[in-house]
């Protein structure tokens, strides 16, 4: 698939300075991750299984392990370069962390999970495939398991979507050199395939998720929660 190879190349090239840039590209990035971890329905001493889909350089997995040291974490990403950085970053946390390099379309869940997380990754997939992945995630969740997804979303109207996009582009142009900002803006137009929050909720409801909620939202980024 040309698009997925293109995405893999983009993120592999971007891996060495991803951590430096992500908080500029997604200004509330750390707040988003903290909101996801805060919603995990376990105590700090509990042992449970987590999978991070599209783990990137391991920032979310690192935060989960820091707050839940006994959690067993599987982490996958399409970019082997991202995985290398994530492995190094999480090495200080010792055992209980496993990595896999895979595209979403090829990835197979090998066990059930109490928590499935994904941070700003699934919107790269066409909407009909996003729905199928939501179904696969539901099937892989243990009873009372939860799915927490930080996602790029469209506005409820075209005008809101334009406002979100314009606001974000303005931030990029203020935070980054002109050429770099324009490159990021153009790349987002190429590879992002977001849908509305209403569409996400509809998918989750059709599949059978319960306790569906929005944990956090600002402009075009929302953290969506669903339980089994």
N, C-alpha and C positions, 0 to 999 in steps of 0.2 A: 504494500500500500504506500503510494508516494507520499501522501500527507503525513503518515506516521513516521516514515523515514526522515521526512523534512523536520518534524518535531524533534525526533531523536537527535538529529544533527544540531539543531538550534540549541537544545539544552546541554548537549555534550560540549559544544563550543562555549557555552555560557557558564559551565560548571565552576570554573576556577574563581570567578568573581560573583557567583550567584548570591552568596551570603551578604556580600557588600552591597549589592544592588537591590535585593528583593524588598528591603524596607523603604526604598525610594519608589519602586514600581508599585508596591502595595503598602502605602504609608502606615496602615494600621496592622501590619503583618503580625507583630508580636502580640497585640491585643487579640487578634483572631485566633492565634494558636492557644493563648491562655483561656479564651472562652471555650474552646473545644475540650481542653484538658479538664477544665472545671466541671464540665457536664458528664464526665465519665463516672458512672454510678457505682464506684467501688471505694473502699477505704485504702489509705496509703499502704497498709501492710498486706493487702489481699494479693493472691496469686490468680491471674486470669490471662486469657489469650487475646492479643490485639493484632490486627493487621493494618498497616499503613499503605494505602494504594497511591502510587505516585509519590514516593517518599522524598524525592529530590535529594538534597544534601543531609537529610536526617534531622532537620530542626524540630519537627513535631514529635518524631520518635524519641529524640533526646529529652524533650520536655516531659513526655509521658514517663519515660524511665526515671527521670529525676524526681517525679512526684509519686510514682508507683514502682519502687525498685524491684518488686517481685513479679512484675508483669512479664509475660513472655511475648516478645514482639517479633512478628514477621514484617518485613518491609520490602516492597517491590517498586521498581522504576524502570522506565524504558531505556534510560541512559546509564551505561556501565561507568561512565566518568562520574556521574552523580553518586552512584553506589559506592565507588571508591572513597569519595570524600565522606559519605555517611558512615562507612565502616570505621574510618579513622576517628571521626568525631565521637562515635558511640563506643569505641574500644575501652574508654575509661569506666564504662558501666559494667564491664565484665560479661558474663554469660546471659543467656536468655534472649539473644537477638540474632535473627537470621535474615539474610538478604537474598533477593532474587532479581535478576535482570530480565524483564519481560515487558512486552506491549500488553495493553489491556485486552486486546482481542485474543491473545494467545495464553493469557494467564488463567490457570485453573486453581480454584480453592482446594486445598488438600486436607483440610480439617475444618471444624467449626470454630467460630470466634465469638467471644463475649462482646468485643468492641471492634467495629470496623471504622477507620477514619480515612479521610482523604482531604488534602488541603490544596485547593486551587489547581486541580488536575483533570477532573472528569469532563470539564467543559471543552476540552480539545476533541472530544468524540462526538460524532453526529448524533442527533437527538434520539433516533430510533435505537442506536446502540447504547446510549446512556440508559434508556429504559431497561434494556436487557441486562445491563450490568447491575442496575438497581435490583432486578429480580435475582440475579446470581448472588448478590450480597445478602439479600433476605434469606435465600436458601442456605447460605453459609453461616448465618447467625445462630448462635445457641438460643434456647428459650430465654426470653427476657434480655437478649442481647440488644445492642444499640448501634446505629449507624449515624456518624457525625460527619457532615460534608461541608467544608468551606468552599463556596462556589461563586464563580463569576456569573451574574444573572442579568437578564434584560429587565428594563422597567416595564410596568404594567401597560404603558402606552409608548408609542414611538417618540413622543415628545420627552417623556421621562428618560427613555434610553439615550436619546441625543444629549440630554442634560448630563446624565451620568458620564457618557463618553467624553463630552466636552470638558467637564470638570476634571476628569482623570488626565486628559491630554494636557490641560493647563498645568496640572501638578508636575507632570513629566517634564514639561518645558522649563519649569522653574527649578527642578531638582537636578536635571542632567544637562550635559552639553547638547547643543541643538541637534547635531547629527545623530547622536545616540538616542535622544528622545524621539526623533522622527522614525528612526529604525525600529524602536520598541513599539511605537504606535502602529506602524505599518505591519509589523509582524503579528501583533495582536489581531488586527483585521483579517490576516491570512489564516491563522490557526485556531482562533477562538470560535466556538459554536454554542454560545450561551442560550438559555431559554428563560422564561419568566419563573418567578417563585411559584406562581399559580400552577404552572406546568409541572414543576418539581413535586408540589403537593399532590397533584392529580396522579402522577406516577406512583408515588408512595402509597396513596390510598387504594389505588387499583390493585397493587401488589399485596397489600395487607398490613403494611406498617401501621403502628398505632402511636399515640402520644406525639404526633407530628408537631414540630414547633420551629420557630426561628430563634436561635440563641443569640444572634448578633447580626446587625446589618448596618452598612453605611454605603450609600450610593450603589455601585455595581457589585459589591461583594456581600454575600450573606452566608451565615453558618446555619445549616439546616439539620434538624435532628429527627430521627425516627426510631421507634423501638419495635421489638417483635413480641 
